Amino acid sequence: MTSDHAILCFGDSNTWGYKPLTGERMRRKERWPGILQHALGADFNVIEEGLNGRTTAFDEPFRDGRNARKTLLAVLDSHAPLDLLIIMLGTNDLKHHLNVSAHESARGLSSLLQIASHSGSNFNQNSPTILVVAPPKFGNLSELMAHHFEGSVARSAELALIYKDACAPWSCSFVDSNSVASVGEDGIHLNQQGHRQLALALEPVVRSVIGDPA
């Protein structure tokens, strides 16, 4: 094992750092994994694994490689050994052309929890501790986001409660991002303030879940 605590942040555009309205990428120090790294300090290694359009377990017909169920194990092995896996996904499950309900999205999350819990991706064959972060519910959608997520606002508000229930069988930790942050100007993505709010809320949770390095 390495001397620091390795934390993998596995998510979509809200982990990648997509700026509302412009689509540009925020700087590392503005994205929640980067802010979390700064808050935790040098004894922790916060690894970003954000991909625009990533779903929990559904194929994106217009872009390959977005189905997390097909890629998670390879990502875990790539970054092993890991102390903590943070999963924040579900937003892209609700794109109108995928026609996925909140309950089906939760089944997708459950499939990821199963993979991670049985991965044995650490060198000592132990699987990483898991923390699930429910994505923020949608706000007032911009024209572009309304095109992609037509009819999905109500479903987005259901995710947190259903995701919390999905975590119970796997005994993983859970945080509802809606309790600490809200979406930015396009109604989907966290703005700079939201990234900071989320990171600072996760910092004590991370310390509690995996402890401080010896």
Protein Blocks (a to p, Z undefined) as FASTA:
>chain_A
ZZbdcddddddfklnopaehklpacdfklpmklmmmmmnommbccdddddehiafkbccf
kbghkamklmmmmmmmmmpccfbdcddehjlmmpmklopafklmmmmmmmmmmmmmmnom
afnlpacddddddddddddddfklmmmmgoklmmmmmmmmmmmmmmmmnopacddfklmp
ccdfkomaccfklmmmmmmmmmmmmmmmnopaZZ
